[in-house]
Structure formats: C-alpha cells, structure tokens
Amino acid sequence: MNTIYTSPAFREWLKDVDCEILRQTGIGLFDLPDQTWALWFEEGYGPEEAAILALEASSYPMESIDPTKREFIYRR
C-alpha cells in the first residue's frame, strides 16, 4: 500500500475535499465514484479543485455548483 494514503497531510486534505463536496452538493465524497485522490494530492491540487474535478468526473450536474468555484479549475 502506498504510504501517501496513511499520511496525516493526505488524510486532512481528503477530509477538506469531502467538506467541500458536501458544502457544494449536500452529498459526501464517498457517495461519488472513486477518483485519483492521491495523484491529485501529489500534484498539488487544492481541496476545492479536487472537489470540482471529482464532481465533473462523476457527471454531477455542474450548473448547480457556484460558477466562481468552477472557473478557477480551468485557470490552472
């Protein structure tokens, strides 16, 4: 098992991603299909960015997401 999954920093980041998804949608991270969480963490994506990427990948209706949150993901 990759040690990143047990690192406190990754666990805290994942918790922040979960909170962002919950705030935006009312559902949790584990209600969505699996994503490349560790890769996104290692590449330096912030929790908000990872939340938007996960929602897009899961075909969540993005029109219900705050447009200011969607815009920054494309500026990366």
Order of alpha helices (4+ residues) and beta strands (2+ residues): alpha-alpha-alpha-alpha
